[in-house]
Amino acid sequence: MLVSLPALAGGNVADGQSKSASCAACHGAKGQAVNSIYPKLAGQNADYLALSLHAYKKGERSGGQAGVMQAFSSSLSDQDISDLSAYYASLAPLK
Amino acid sequence: MLVSLPALAGGNVADGQSKSASCAACHGAKGQAVNSIYPKLAGQNADYLALSLHAYKKGERSGGQAGVMQAFSSSLSDQDISDLSAYYASLAPLK
């Protein structure tokens, strides 16, 4: 059965999920980061997620894991960022 | 009745709550930011919250609302950061 998934902040949840494999290594399979130095993404506001990814891509964040995030985000298009943000915002924020 | 609250990442939840008034203006009364350009903080990993506040304080984040966060975090001690991080991590991550 095909289901039309909701879009958030111009993003497509299903497309975001398909693009999220690299993210899951640190942020968890469902956006529930186990290592507490990484943020949980599940249920986070989509607009904030998109702003953060754009900030990493533009090199506006440094220190800590920012270099890793800049490397990952450098290859993301605006649509990729919208899709990933919609996907993580759509997940249940379980602890 | 006095209750001993748990400490997370060296922080004290009750002390963090008492220091959180300024944060609530944008991040919500219980860490549930209503305006989606701001991140929800409720239930976020305490270590990540602390790392983020230290990064803002050190000027390692720019663009967007980073200037506002740098201003707020500039007056926070290491203990303040630990307490605030413990407090927000302790809150239920309701959507």
N, CA and C atoms of all chains as a GROMACS GRO file, in nm:
protein
  570
    1MET      N    1   0.085  -0.120   0.000
    1MET     CA    2   0.000   0.000   0.000
    1MET      C    3   0.088   0.124   0.000
    2LEU      N    4   0.060   0.214  -0.091
    2LEU     CA    5   0.133   0.340  -0.094
    2LEU      C    6   0.062   0.442  -0.008
    3VAL      N    7   0.138   0.513   0.073
    3VAL     CA    8   0.080   0.614   0.162
    3VAL      C    9   0.148   0.747   0.135
    4SER      N   10   0.070   0.850   0.121
    4SER     CA   11   0.127   0.983   0.103
    4SER      C   12   0.167   1.039   0.240
    5LEU      N   13   0.296   1.061   0.257
    5LEU     CA   14   0.344   1.110   0.386
    5LEU      C   15   0.344   1.263   0.390
    6PRO      N   16   0.327   1.319   0.507
    6PRO     CA   17   0.319   1.464   0.517
    6PRO      C   18   0.454   1.532   0.490
    7ALA      N   19   0.450   1.651   0.439
    7ALA     CA   20   0.571   1.731   0.420
    7ALA      C   21   0.577   1.836   0.531
    8LEU      N   22   0.696   1.860   0.583
    8LEU     CA   23   0.717   1.961   0.686
    8LEU      C   24   0.825   2.057   0.636
    9ALA      N   25   0.800   2.186   0.649
    9ALA     CA   26   0.898   2.286   0.608
    9ALA      C   27   0.945   2.262   0.465
   10GLY      N   28   0.853   2.222   0.378
   10GLY     CA   29   0.888   2.198   0.240
   10GLY      C   30   0.960   2.067   0.215
   11GLY      N   31   0.975   1.987   0.319
   11GLY     CA   32   1.047   1.862   0.306
   11GLY      C   33   0.954   1.743   0.297
   12ASN      N   34   1.006   1.634   0.242
   12ASN     CA   35   0.930   1.510   0.231
   12ASN      C   36   0.984   1.407   0.328
   13VAL      N   37   0.897   1.359   0.416
   13VAL     CA   38   0.939   1.269   0.523
   13VAL      C   39   1.002   1.140   0.468
   14ALA      N   40   0.937   1.080   0.368
   14ALA     CA   41   0.988   0.954   0.314
   14ALA      C   42   1.124   0.973   0.247
   15ASP      N   43   1.136   1.082   0.171
   15ASP     CA   44   1.265   1.110   0.108
   15ASP      C   45   1.372   1.135   0.214
   16GLY      N   46   1.335   1.205   0.321
   16GLY     CA   47   1.430   1.230   0.428
   16GLY      C   48   1.478   1.101   0.492
   17GLN      N   49   1.384   1.011   0.515
   17GLN     CA   50   1.423   0.883   0.575
   17GLN      C   51   1.523   0.810   0.486
   18SER      N   52   1.502   0.813   0.355
   18SER     CA   53   1.592   0.741   0.264
   18SER      C   54   1.730   0.804   0.257
   19LYS      N   55   1.740   0.928   0.299
   19LYS     CA   56   1.869   1.000   0.295
   19LYS      C   57   1.939   1.002   0.430
   20SER      N   58   1.881   0.935   0.530
   20SER     CA   59   1.926   0.954   0.669
   20SER      C   60   2.028   0.851   0.718
   21ALA      N   61   2.074   0.761   0.631
   21ALA     CA   62   2.163   0.654   0.677
   21ALA      C   63   2.290   0.709   0.744
   22SER      N   64   2.350   0.809   0.683
   22SER     CA   65   2.474   0.863   0.741
   22SER      C   66   2.447   0.928   0.876
   23CYS      N   67   2.332   0.991   0.889
   23CYS     CA   68   2.298   1.060   1.014
   23CYS      C   69   2.286   0.962   1.130
   24ALA      N   70   2.231   0.844   1.097
   24ALA     CA   71   2.198   0.747   1.201
   24ALA      C   72   2.320   0.694   1.275
   25ALA      N   73   2.436   0.702   1.212
   25ALA     CA   74   2.557   0.651   1.277
   25ALA      C   75   2.580   0.717   1.412
   26CYS      N   76   2.553   0.845   1.420
   26CYS     CA   77   2.571   0.917   1.547
   26CYS      C   78   2.439   0.954   1.614
   27HIS      N   79   2.339   0.985   1.533
   27HIS     CA   80   2.213   1.035   1.590
   27HIS      C   81   2.110   0.926   1.615
   28GLY      N   82   2.147   0.800   1.590
   28GLY     CA   83   2.058   0.689   1.622
   28GLY      C   84   1.964   0.653   1.510
   29ALA      N   85   1.913   0.530   1.516
   29ALA     CA   86   1.829   0.477   1.408
   29ALA      C   87   1.700   0.556   1.394
   30LYS      N   88   1.646   0.603   1.502
   30LYS     CA   89   1.522   0.681   1.498
   30LYS      C   90   1.544   0.821   1.557
   31GLY      N   91   1.666   0.872   1.538
   31GLY     CA   92   1.695   1.005   1.589
   31GLY      C   93   1.715   1.010   1.739
   32GLN      N   94   1.739   0.892   1.799
   32GLN     CA   95   1.760   0.884   1.944
   32GLN      C   96   1.908   0.857   1.971
   33ALA      N   97   1.987   0.963   1.974
   33ALA     CA   98   2.130   0.948   1.995
   33ALA      C   99   2.158   0.882   2.130
   34VAL      N  100   2.235   0.774   2.128
   34VAL     CA  101   2.268   0.703   2.250
   34VAL      C  102   2.383   0.771   2.323
   35ASN      N  103   2.486   0.809   2.246
   35ASN     CA  104   2.599   0.881   2.305
   35ASN      C  105   2.554   1.025   2.330
   36SER      N  106   2.561   1.067   2.456
   36SER     CA  107   2.497   1.192   2.495
   36SER      C  108   2.569   1.317   2.447
   37ILE      N  109   2.685   1.302   2.382
   37ILE     CA  110   2.746   1.423   2.324
   37ILE      C  111   2.675   1.463   2.195
   38TYR      N  112   2.593   1.372   2.141
   38TYR     CA  113   2.519   1.402   2.018
   38TYR      C  114   2.375   1.438   2.052
   39PRO      N  115   2.316   1.531   1.980
   39PRO     CA  116   2.176   1.564   2.007
   39PRO      C  117   2.080   1.460   1.952
   40LYS      N  118   1.975   1.435   2.029
   40LYS     CA  119   1.860   1.363   1.976
   40LYS      C  120   1.794   1.453   1.871
   41LEU      N  121   1.747   1.393   1.764
   41LEU     CA  122   1.682   1.469   1.658
   41LEU      C  123   1.533   1.442   1.649
   42ALA      N  124   1.490   1.330   1.706
   42ALA     CA  125   1.350   1.288   1.695
   42ALA      C  126   1.257   1.390   1.759
   43GLY      N  127   1.163   1.440   1.680
   43GLY     CA  128   1.064   1.533   1.732
   43GLY      C  129   1.110   1.677   1.741
   44GLN      N  130   1.235   1.701   1.700
   44GLN     CA  131   1.284   1.839   1.703
   44GLN      C  132   1.209   1.922   1.598
   45ASN      N  133   1.202   2.053   1.621
   45ASN     CA  134   1.135   2.141   1.526
   45ASN      C  135   1.206   2.136   1.390
   46ALA      N  136   1.129   2.116   1.284
   46ALA     CA  137   1.187   2.101   1.150
   46ALA      C  138   1.263   2.227   1.106
   47ASP      N  139   1.207   2.342   1.134
   47ASP     CA  140   1.274   2.465   1.091
   47ASP      C  141   1.410   2.480   1.159
   48TYR      N  142   1.416   2.447   1.289
   48TYR     CA  143   1.545   2.456   1.358
   48TYR      C  144   1.644   2.356   1.301
   49LEU      N  145   1.599   2.234   1.272
   49LEU     CA  146   1.689   2.135   1.212
   49LEU      C  147   1.745   2.186   1.080
   50ALA      N  148   1.659   2.246   0.998
   50ALA     CA  149   1.705   2.298   0.868
   50ALA      C  150   1.803   2.413   0.888
   51LEU      N  151   1.771   2.503   0.980
   51LEU     CA  152   1.863   2.615   1.006
   51LEU      C  153   1.999   2.565   1.053
   52SER      N  154   1.998   2.462   1.138
   52SER     CA  155   2.124   2.407   1.189
   52SER      C  156   2.207   2.346   1.076
   53LEU      N  157   2.142   2.268   0.990
   53LEU     CA  158   2.216   2.205   0.880
   53LEU      C  159   2.272   2.311   0.785
   54HIS      N  160   2.194   2.414   0.757
   54HIS     CA  161   2.246   2.522   0.673
   54HIS      C  162   2.364   2.593   0.742
   55ALA      N  163   2.355   2.611   0.873
   55ALA     CA  164   2.464   2.676   0.946
   55ALA      C  165   2.591   2.592   0.940
   56TYR      N  166   2.578   2.460   0.959
   56TYR     CA  167   2.696   2.373   0.948
   56TYR      C  168   2.753   2.381   0.807
   57LYS      N  169   2.665   2.375   0.706
   57LYS     CA  170   2.710   2.377   0.566
   57LYS      C  171   2.786   2.506   0.534
   58LYS      N  172   2.738   2.616   0.592
   58LYS     CA  173   2.802   2.746   0.565
   58LYS      C  174   2.925   2.770   0.651
   59GLY      N  175   2.958   2.672   0.737
   59GLY     CA  176   3.075   2.688   0.823
   59GLY      C  177   3.054   2.784   0.938
   60GLU      N  178   2.928   2.803   0.977
   60GLU     CA  179   2.898   2.896   1.085
   60GLU      C  180   2.910   2.834   1.224
   61ARG      N  181   2.942   2.703   1.228
   61ARG     CA  182   2.963   2.639   1.358
   61ARG      C  183   3.100   2.572   1.357
   62SER      N  184   3.172   2.589   1.467
   62SER     CA  185   3.305   2.529   1.478
   62SER      C  186   3.320   2.468   1.617
   63GLY      N  187   3.427   2.393   1.636
   63GLY     CA  188   3.450   2.330   1.766
   63GLY      C  189   3.369   2.203   1.780
   64GLY      N  190   3.408   2.119   1.875
   64GLY     CA  191   3.334   1.996   1.900
   64GLY      C  192   3.323   1.911   1.775
   65GLN      N  193   3.201   1.868   1.745
   65GLN     CA  194   3.176   1.783   1.629
   65GLN      C  195   3.137   1.865   1.505
   66ALA      N  196   3.154   1.997   1.511
   66ALA     CA  197   3.106   2.081   1.401
   66ALA      C  198   3.178   2.048   1.269
   67GLY      N  199   3.305   2.011   1.277
   67GLY     CA  200   3.377   1.976   1.156
   67GLY      C  201   3.318   1.855   1.087
   68VAL      N  202   3.277   1.759   1.168
   68VAL     CA  203   3.212   1.640   1.113
   68VAL      C  204   3.081   1.678   1.045
   69MET      N  205   3.004   1.763   1.113
   69MET     CA  206   2.876   1.804   1.057
   69MET      C  207   2.894   1.889   0.931
   70GLN      N  208   2.999   1.971   0.929
   70GLN     CA  209   3.024   2.051   0.808
   70GLN      C  210   3.056   1.958   0.690
   71ALA      N  211   3.135   1.854   0.717
   71ALA     CA  212   3.170   1.760   0.610
   71ALA      C  213   3.045   1.689   0.558
   72PHE      N  214   2.962   1.642   0.649
   72PHE     CA  215   2.841   1.572   0.606
   72PHE      C  216   2.746   1.666   0.532
   73SER      N  217   2.727   1.785   0.584
   73SER     CA  218   2.628   1.875   0.526
   73SER      C  219   2.674   1.939   0.396
   74SER      N  220   2.804   1.935   0.369
   74SER     CA  221   2.856   2.002   0.249
   74SER      C  222   2.797   1.944   0.121
   75SER      N  223   2.758   1.818   0.125
   75SER     CA  224   2.705   1.755   0.004
   75SER      C  225   2.553   1.759  -0.003
   76LEU      N  226   2.489   1.820   0.095
   76LEU     CA  227   2.342   1.824   0.098
   76LEU      C  228   2.288   1.942   0.019
   77SER      N  229   2.188   1.916  -0.065
   77SER     CA  230   2.118   2.024  -0.134
   77SER      C  231   2.015   2.086  -0.039
   78ASP      N  232   1.958   2.198  -0.079
   78ASP     CA  233   1.851   2.258   0.001
   78ASP      C  234   1.736   2.159   0.020
   79GLN      N  235   1.705   2.084  -0.086
   79GLN     CA  236   1.595   1.987  -0.076
   79GLN      C  237   1.632   1.874   0.020
   80ASP      N  238   1.757   1.827   0.014
   80ASP     CA  239   1.802   1.723   0.109
   80ASP      C  240   1.782   1.771   0.253
   81ILE      N  241   1.822   1.894   0.278
   81ILE     CA  242   1.811   1.949   0.414
   81ILE      C  243   1.664   1.957   0.456
   82SER      N  244   1.578   2.001   0.366
   82SER     CA  245   1.434   2.007   0.399
   82SER      C  246   1.378   1.868   0.425
   83ASP      N  247   1.420   1.771   0.344
   83ASP     CA  248   1.368   1.635   0.360
   83ASP      C  249   1.415   1.573   0.491
   84LEU      N  250   1.544   1.587   0.521
   84LEU     CA  251   1.597   1.530   0.647
   84LEU      C  252   1.531   1.597   0.768
   85SER      N  253   1.510   1.727   0.759
   85SER     CA  254   1.448   1.799   0.870
   85SER      C  255   1.305   1.754   0.892
   86ALA      N  256   1.233   1.735   0.781
   86ALA     CA  257   1.094   1.688   0.792
   86ALA      C  258   1.089   1.548   0.851
   87TYR      N  259   1.183   1.464   0.809
   87TYR     CA  260   1.185   1.325   0.860
   87TYR      C  261   1.209   1.322   1.010
   88TYR      N  262   1.314   1.389   1.057
   88TYR     CA  263   1.344   1.380   1.201
   88TYR      C  264   1.237   1.449   1.285
   89ALA      N  265   1.180   1.557   1.233
   89ALA     CA  266   1.072   1.624   1.308
   89ALA      C  267   0.950   1.535   1.321
   90SER      N  268   0.933   1.444   1.226
   90SER     CA  269   0.813   1.358   1.226
   90SER      C  270   0.822   1.242   1.324
   91LEU      N  271   0.943   1.213   1.373
   91LEU     CA  272   0.962   1.096   1.461
   91LEU      C  273   0.918   1.126   1.603
   92ALA      N  274   0.871   1.022   1.670
   92ALA     CA  275   0.828   1.038   1.809
   92ALA      C  276   0.948   1.063   1.898
   93PRO      N  277   0.940   1.161   1.987
   93PRO     CA  278   1.052   1.198   2.074
   93PRO      C  279   1.060   1.108   2.197
   94LEU      N  280   1.076   0.980   2.177
   94LEU     CA  281   1.090   0.890   2.290
   94LEU      C  282   1.224   0.912   2.358
   95LYS      N  283   1.226   0.893   2.488
   95LYS     CA  284   1.353   0.907   2.560
   95LYS      C  285   1.427   0.774   2.556
   96MET      N  286   0.782   1.882   5.173
   96MET     CA  287   0.878   1.770   5.167
   96MET      C  288   0.995   1.808   5.077
   97LEU      N  289   1.112   1.786   5.127
   97LEU     CA  290   1.231   1.812   5.045
   97LEU      C  291   1.269   1.684   4.971
   98VAL      N  292   1.296   1.701   4.844
   98VAL     CA  293   1.332   1.586   4.762
   98VAL      C  294   1.469   1.611   4.699
   99SER      N  295   1.553   1.515   4.706
   99SER     CA  296   1.683   1.526   4.641
   99SER      C  297   1.667   1.494   4.493
  100LEU      N  298   1.693   1.594   4.408
  100LEU     CA  299   1.675   1.575   4.265
  100LEU      C  300   1.802   1.521   4.202
  101PRO      N  301   1.788   1.447   4.096
  101PRO     CA  302   1.906   1.388   4.034
  101PRO      C  303   1.995   1.491   3.966
  102ALA      N  304   2.121   1.466   3.965
  102ALA     CA  305   2.214   1.551   3.892
  102ALA      C  306   2.253   1.482   3.763
  103LEU      N  307   2.259   1.557   3.656
  103LEU     CA  308   2.300   1.504   3.526
  103LEU      C  309   2.421   1.582   3.480
  104ALA      N  310   2.521   1.513   3.432
  104ALA     CA  311   2.641   1.579   3.380
  104ALA      C  312   2.695   1.682   3.479
  105GLY      N  313   2.689   1.648   3.608
  105GLY     CA  314   2.741   1.739   3.710
  105GLY      C  315   2.650   1.854   3.744
  106GLY      N  316   2.531   1.856   3.685
  106GLY     CA  317   2.440   1.966   3.708
  106GLY      C  318   2.329   1.930   3.804
  107ASN      N  319   2.268   2.032   3.862
  107ASN     CA  320   2.158   2.013   3.954
  107ASN      C  321   2.029   2.060   3.889
  108VAL      N  322   1.932   1.968   3.883
  108VAL     CA  323   1.807   1.996   3.811
  108VAL      C  324   1.733   2.115   3.871
  109ALA      N  325   1.722   2.118   4.004
  109ALA     CA  326   1.646   2.225   4.068
  109ALA      C  327   1.714   2.360   4.047
  110ASP      N  328   1.847   2.362   4.060
  110ASP     CA  329   1.919   2.487   4.034
  110ASP      C  330   1.904   2.531   3.890
  111GLY      N  331   1.905   2.434   3.800
  111GLY     CA  332   1.887   2.468   3.659
  111GLY      C  333   1.751   2.530   3.632
  112GLN      N  334   1.649   2.472   3.695
  112GLN     CA  335   1.515   2.528   3.677
  112GLN      C  336   1.509   2.673   3.723
  113SER      N  337   1.575   2.701   3.835
  113SER     CA  338   1.570   2.837   3.890
  113SER      C  339   1.647   2.937   3.803
  114LYS      N  340   1.733   2.887   3.718
  114LYS     CA  341   1.814   2.975   3.632
  114LYS      C  342   1.758   2.984   3.490
  115SER      N  343   1.643   2.922   3.465
  115SER     CA  344   1.598   2.903   3.327
  115SER      C  345   1.499   3.008   3.277
  116ALA      N  346   1.472   3.111   3.356
  116ALA     CA  347   1.368   3.207   3.317
  116ALA      C  348   1.399   3.271   3.182
  117SER      N  349   1.524   3.312   3.162
  117SER     CA  350   1.560   3.378   3.035
  117SER      C  351   1.545   3.283   2.917
  118CYS      N  352   1.578   3.156   2.939
  118CYS     CA  353   1.571   3.056   2.832
  118CYS      C  354   1.427   3.037   2.784
  119ALA      N  355   1.333   3.044   2.882
  119ALA     CA  356   1.194   3.010   2.853
  119ALA      C  357   1.130   3.106   2.753
  120ALA      N  358   1.184   3.227   2.743
  120ALA     CA  359   1.124   3.326   2.652
  120ALA      C  360   1.118   3.272   2.510
  121CYS      N  361   1.221   3.199   2.468
  121CYS     CA  362   1.223   3.144   2.333
  121CYS      C  363   1.203   2.992   2.331
  122HIS      N  364   1.256   2.925   2.433
  122HIS     CA  365   1.254   2.778   2.431
  122HIS      C  366   1.134   2.719   2.503
  123GLY      N  367   1.043   2.804   2.552
  123GLY     CA  368   0.920   2.755   2.611
  123GLY      C  369   0.932   2.727   2.760
  124ALA      N  370   0.817   2.724   2.825
  124ALA     CA  371   0.812   2.710   2.970
  124ALA      C  372   0.869   2.576   3.016
  125LYS      N  373   0.850   2.474   2.938
  125LYS     CA  374   0.901   2.341   2.972
  125LYS      C  375   0.996   2.289   2.864
  126GLY      N  376   1.066   2.383   2.800
  126GLY     CA  377   1.160   2.343   2.696
  126GLY      C  378   1.094   2.302   2.566
  127GLN      N  379   0.965   2.343   2.552
  127GLN     CA  380   0.890   2.310   2.430
  127GLN      C  381   0.874   2.436   2.347
  128ALA      N  382   0.973   2.465   2.266
  128ALA     CA  383   0.970   2.586   2.185
  128ALA      C  384   0.851   2.583   2.090
  129VAL      N  385   0.770   2.689   2.094
  129VAL     CA  386   0.652   2.696   2.009
  129VAL      C  387   0.691   2.745   1.869
  130ASN      N  388   0.774   2.849   1.863
  130ASN     CA  389   0.823   2.899   1.734
  130ASN      C  390   0.927   2.800   1.683
  131SER      N  391   0.902   2.746   1.566
  131SER     CA  392   0.984   2.633   1.521
  131SER      C  393   1.124   2.669   1.475
  132ILE      N  394   1.159   2.797   1.476
  132ILE     CA  395   1.300   2.829   1.446
  132ILE      C  396   1.388   2.802   1.568
  133TYR      N  397   1.326   2.784   1.684
  133TYR     CA  398   1.402   2.754   1.806
  133TYR      C  399   1.396   2.606   1.837
  134PRO      N  400   1.505   2.549   1.888
  134PRO     CA  401   1.501   2.407   1.924
  134PRO      C  402   1.425   2.382   2.053
  135LYS      N  403   1.351   2.271   2.052
  135LYS     CA  404   1.300   2.217   2.177
  135LYS      C  405   1.420   2.169   2.259
  136LEU      N  406   1.415   2.189   2.389
  136LEU     CA  407   1.524   2.146   2.476
  136LEU      C  408   1.483   2.029   2.566
  137ALA      N  409   1.354   2.010   2.585
  137ALA     CA  410   1.305   1.908   2.678
  137ALA      C  411   1.349   1.769   2.636
  138GLY      N  412   1.418   1.701   2.724
  138GLY     CA  413   1.459   1.564   2.699
  138GLY      C  414   1.584   1.550   2.614
  139GLN      N  415   1.641   1.664   2.576
  139GLN     CA  416   1.766   1.658   2.498
  139GLN      C  417   1.878   1.604   2.586
  140ASN      N  418   1.978   1.543   2.525
  140ASN     CA  419   2.092   1.490   2.599
  140ASN      C  420   2.165   1.602   2.673
  141ALA      N  421   2.189   1.584   2.802
  141ALA     CA  422   2.250   1.689   2.885
  141ALA      C  423   2.389   1.726   2.835
  142ASP      N  424   2.467   1.627   2.798
  142ASP     CA  425   2.603   1.659   2.753
  142ASP      C  426   2.601   1.745   2.626
  143TYR      N  427   2.509   1.713   2.534
  143TYR     CA  428   2.500   1.796   2.413
  143TYR      C  429   2.456   1.938   2.446
  144LEU      N  430   2.360   1.952   2.536
  144LEU     CA  431   2.316   2.085   2.576
  144LEU      C  432   2.432   2.166   2.634
  145ALA      N  433   2.512   2.101   2.718
  145ALA     CA  434   2.627   2.170   2.778
  145ALA      C  435   2.730   2.208   2.672
  146LEU      N  436   2.760   2.114   2.582
  146LEU     CA  437   2.855   2.144   2.475
  146LEU      C  438   2.807   2.261   2.389
  147SER      N  439   2.677   2.265   2.362
  147SER     CA  440   2.622   2.373   2.280
  147SER      C  441   2.635   2.508   2.350
  148LEU      N  442   2.602   2.512   2.479
  148LEU     CA  443   2.612   2.638   2.552
  148LEU      C  444   2.757   2.686   2.560
  149HIS      N  445   2.849   2.592   2.582
  149HIS     CA  446   2.991   2.631   2.583
  149HIS      C  447   3.034   2.682   2.445
  150ALA      N  448   2.983   2.618   2.340
  150ALA     CA  449   3.018   2.662   2.204
  150ALA      C  450   2.967   2.803   2.177
  151TYR      N  451   2.842   2.831   2.218
  151TYR     CA  452   2.789   2.967   2.200
  151TYR      C  453   2.872   3.066   2.281
  152LYS      N  454   2.905   3.030   2.405
  152LYS     CA  455   2.980   3.120   2.491
  152LYS      C  456   3.118   3.152   2.433
  153LYS      N  457   3.178   3.052   2.370
  153LYS     CA  458   3.311   3.071   2.310
  153LYS      C  459   3.306   3.137   2.173
  154GLY      N  460   3.185   3.167   2.125
  154GLY     CA  461   3.172   3.230   1.994
  154GLY      C  462   3.196   3.134   1.879
  155GLU      N  463   3.174   3.005   1.903
  155GLU     CA  464   3.198   2.906   1.798
  155GLU      C  465   3.077   2.886   1.705
  156ARG      N  466   2.969   2.957   1.736
  156ARG     CA  467   2.852   2.950   1.648
  156ARG      C  468   2.815   3.092   1.606
  157SER      N  469   2.784   3.106   1.476
  157SER     CA  470   2.746   3.237   1.425
  157SER      C  471   2.628   3.220   1.330
  158GLY      N  472   2.569   3.332   1.291
  158GLY     CA  473   2.454   3.326   1.201
  158GLY      C  474   2.326   3.295   1.278
  159GLY      N  475   2.214   3.323   1.214
  159GLY     CA  476   2.084   3.294   1.275
  159GLY      C  477   2.072   3.358   1.412
  160GLN      N  478   2.032   3.280   1.510
  160GLN     CA  479   2.013   3.331   1.647
  160GLN      C  480   2.138   3.315   1.733
  161ALA      N  481   2.251   3.281   1.671
  161ALA     CA  482   2.371   3.252   1.750
  161ALA      C  483   2.417   3.373   1.831
  162GLY      N  484   2.398   3.493   1.775
  162GLY     CA  485   2.438   3.613   1.848
  162GLY      C  486   2.359   3.630   1.976
  163VAL      N  487   2.231   3.597   1.969
  163VAL     CA  488   2.146   3.605   2.089
  163VAL      C  489   2.194   3.503   2.192
  164MET      N  490   2.224   3.383   2.147
  164MET     CA  491   2.270   3.279   2.238
  164MET      C  492   2.408   3.312   2.296
  165GLN      N  493   2.492   3.374   2.216
  165GLN     CA  494   2.624   3.412   2.269
  165GLN      C  495   2.607   3.516   2.380
  166ALA      N  496   2.515   3.610   2.359
  166ALA     CA  497   2.492   3.712   2.461
  166ALA      C  498   2.440   3.650   2.590
  167PHE      N  499   2.342   3.561   2.577
  167PHE     CA  500   2.286   3.498   2.697
  167PHE      C  501   2.391   3.411   2.767
  168SER      N  502   2.466   3.334   2.690
  168SER     CA  503   2.558   3.239   2.752
  168SER      C  504   2.683   3.304   2.808
  169SER      N  505   2.710   3.428   2.766
  169SER     CA  506   2.834   3.493   2.810
  169SER      C  507   2.840   3.511   2.962
  170SER      N  508   2.723   3.520   3.025
  170SER     CA  509   2.722   3.541   3.170
  170SER      C  510   2.709   3.411   3.248
  171LEU      N  511   2.703   3.299   3.180
  171LEU     CA  512   2.685   3.171   3.249
  171LEU      C  513   2.819   3.113   3.294
  172SER      N  514   2.824   3.067   3.418
  172SER     CA  515   2.941   2.994   3.468
  172SER      C  516   2.933   2.848   3.420
  173ASP      N  517   3.042   2.775   3.438
  173ASP     CA  518   3.040   2.633   3.405
  173ASP      C  519   2.929   2.561   3.482
  174GLN      N  520   2.912   2.600   3.610
  174GLN     CA  521   2.808   2.536   3.691
  174GLN      C  522   2.669   2.571   3.640
  175ASP      N  523   2.650   2.697   3.601
  175ASP     CA  524   2.520   2.737   3.544
  175ASP      C  525   2.487   2.650   3.423
  176ILE      N  526   2.586   2.632   3.337
  176ILE     CA  527   2.566   2.552   3.215
  176ILE      C  528   2.531   2.407   3.251
  177SER      N  529   2.601   2.352   3.347
  177SER     CA  530   2.571   2.215   3.389
  177SER      C  531   2.431   2.204   3.448
  178ASP      N  532   2.393   2.303   3.528
  178ASP     CA  533   2.261   2.300   3.592
  178ASP      C  534   2.149   2.313   3.487
  179LEU      N  535   2.165   2.408   3.396
  179LEU     CA  536   2.063   2.427   3.292
  179LEU      C  537   2.051   2.302   3.204
  180SER      N  538   2.164   2.242   3.173
  180SER     CA  539   2.163   2.123   3.088
  180SER      C  540   2.093   2.007   3.159
  181ALA      N  541   2.122   1.992   3.289
  181ALA     CA  542   2.057   1.886   3.366
  181ALA      C  543   1.907   1.908   3.374
  182TYR      N  544   1.867   2.033   3.392
  182TYR     CA  545   1.725   2.064   3.402
  182TYR      C  546   1.650   2.030   3.274
  183TYR      N  547   1.699   2.080   3.161
  183TYR     CA  548   1.626   2.055   3.036
  183TYR      C  549   1.629   1.907   2.996
  184ALA      N  550   1.739   1.841   3.024
  184ALA     CA  551   1.746   1.697   2.993
  184ALA      C  552   1.646   1.617   3.077
  185SER      N  553   1.611   1.671   3.194
  185SER     CA  554   1.522   1.597   3.284
  185SER      C  555   1.375   1.609   3.245
  186LEU      N  556   1.343   1.705   3.159
  186LEU     CA  557   1.203   1.729   3.124
  186LEU      C  558   1.152   1.627   3.024
  187ALA      N  559   1.024   1.598   3.032
  187ALA     CA  560   0.963   1.504   2.939
  187ALA      C  561   0.957   1.566   2.800
  188PRO      N  562   0.998   1.490   2.698
  188PRO     CA  563   1.002   1.544   2.562
  188PRO      C  564   0.867   1.535   2.493
  189LEU      N  565   0.766   1.601   2.550
  189LEU     CA  566   0.634   1.601   2.488
  189LEU      C  567   0.638   1.683   2.361
  190LYS      N  568   0.560   1.644   2.264
  190LYS     CA  569   0.554   1.721   2.140
  190LYS      C  570   0.452   1.832   2.152
   0.00000   0.00000   0.00000
